[in-house]
């Protein structure tokens, strides 16, 4: 065991509400920056290239989210293992986890990029992408796939750092990516200066450059500041996957990834239904989703913070704090999301006009769906916080089943079943209906699901490995307590 090195944060001490909010705030800001990046890019595309290009990026971005889902699940599993290791003050254990995660899933990221490029036309066809948007969506999607290895490894590293209690370094990495991406978008879309005029592919090109630059900067920062999860000397062997750790990451990561698959798969199915309503409705829905992203951000940031904080406390054996962390997260999510819902209800027209313009035929459609859907994010936020706690102890099947029920038979079933009577409104009302079902099941699982009995622990290393680790720790590169 070792004391906590420079760059980590002990989440097992101090007042719970204040500590949780302080830890969640950088993650929330990071999420805001990421969403602002998507919003600014959508504004560039919508204003310079029109509704068809905006509809194209909406379809392409949903595919990207779907393909990132499994790696996100592995990242969440790694975050929990890193958090529990830090709770035990086992820094070397945390490095073994991140080494195995990176060493294994860099190949997955490359495979996703190659297969995504090859199968982009088929994916867009499955989505029933509108004919006039399909060529634009293909041009955008194929370039975006080049960015996938950088995006996925960047996400994995940032999630691992948050598990170690470091939310500020990922924030700076995200800030760099956002500034580059948003700034370069008009350059490559319009061909400003020496840059080629690439149209919608230029937006994707900016994303490629920004994410590879951010990943490079993050790795340099890890070593320059000697952060806890950097690997040096003999620790570089941790990039060769440890079977026990990899097995645990995969066993827990697949259900977490499937949660994202269920969420994105449901959204893709909804996009397919929306596409059948025409380009104006598709554009309205794409813009509404941009705004809904902001409504989700506080809850998602708090859910990630709750998960990391609960994991450290579980690792430290401080179960008395876990329940307090959960309910503090729920209260904060409801309060922050509630304020955003009210603000959006008051200022929906100017917000939507940023993308569509006041005279766009998509404007009244977008305003109508906003009024129906937005309040449901209060329920969704509470559900995500509850899931953040239970997954910190390795309980991943229950949340998967709950989401699968709420988003497939409930949401899609309502949308299809009520369509003959409500027409397009059936699609929008399916959101609050499914959110109500999900929160009801999540509360029942939290109190009665037996998730406290689950365990997510790394198998102990063998005697020979323990001797090697002890000898390695005597070397400068292997010390468990690096200088800050």
ABEGO torsion letter per residue (X at the ends): XBBBBBGBBBAABEBAAAAAAAAAAAAAAAAAAAAAAAAAAAAAAAAAAEAAAAAAAAAAAAAAAAAAAAAAAAAAAAAAAAAAAAAAGBAAAAAAAAAAAAAAAAAAAAAAAAAAAAAAAAAAAAAGBBAAAAAAAAAAAAAAAAAAAAAAAAAAAAAAAAAAGBAAAAAAAAAAAAAAAAAAAAAAAAGBEABBBAEAAAAAAAAAAAAAAAAAAAAAAAAAAGBAABBBEAAAAAABBBAAAAAAAAAAAAAAAAAAAAAAAAAAAAAAAAAAAEAAAAAAAAAAAAAAAAAAAAAAAAAAAAAAAAAAAAAAGBAAAAAAAAAAAAAAAAAAAAAAAAAAAAAAAAAAAAAAEAABAAAAAAAAAAAAAAAAAAAAAAAAAAAAAAAAAGBAAAAAAAAAAAAAAAAAAAAAAAAAAAEAAAAAAAAAAAAAAAAAAAAAAAAAAGAAABBBBBBBBBAAAAAAAAAAAABAAABABBBX
